[in-house]
């Protein structure tokens, strides 16, 4: 669940570069945030204050480090690493929301 919590944190931070990347992909940040909350649940028993460090999240951070090079890791580095890793539930949610916005209505 670490990557999904990272995605929530990135969305809540509202970093302009992350929002721009979402907009460029035709993805509404509010829809992604709502979809993450629907998928993971919103009950009081959920912990949103922390991010569970899983092997997948370690991989995402390593990708973000590569992307940042010698500089500090920026929110956009984490976001793009999350997207490029592609196997997490967070990446699936991003694809699902993007697909829903870019899919033509079915013919009647």
Residue pairs with C-beta under 8 A, 6 or more apart in sequence:
1 40
1 52
1 54
1 89
2 51
2 52
2 53
2 54
2 56
2 57
3 54
3 56
3 57
3 60
3 82
3 85
3 88
3 89
3 90
3 91
4 36
4 39
4 40
4 88
4 89
4 90
4 93
5 48
5 50
5 51
5 52
6 51
6 57
6 60
6 78
6 82
6 90
7 32
7 36
7 79
7 82
7 90
7 93
7 94
8 33
8 36
8 37
8 48
9 51
10 18
10 75
10 78
10 79
10 82
11 18
11 29
11 32
11 33
11 36
12 33
13 75
14 29
15 74
15 75
15 76
15 79
17 74
17 75
17 76
17 79
18 29
18 75
18 76
18 79
19 29
21 76
21 79
21 80
22 28
22 29
22 32
25 94
25 98
26 98
26 101
26 102
27 94
27 97
27 98
27 101
28 97
28 101
31 97
31 100
31 101
32 93
32 94
32 97
35 93
35 96
35 97
36 90
36 93
39 89
39 93
40 46
51 57
56 85
56 87
56 88
59 85
60 78
60 81
60 82
60 85
60 88
61 73
61 78
61 81
62 81
63 81
63 84
63 85
64 73
64 77
64 78
64 80
64 81
65 73
65 77
66 81
67 73
67 77
67 80
67 81
68 74
68 77
82 88
82 90
82 91
82 94
83 91
83 94
85 91
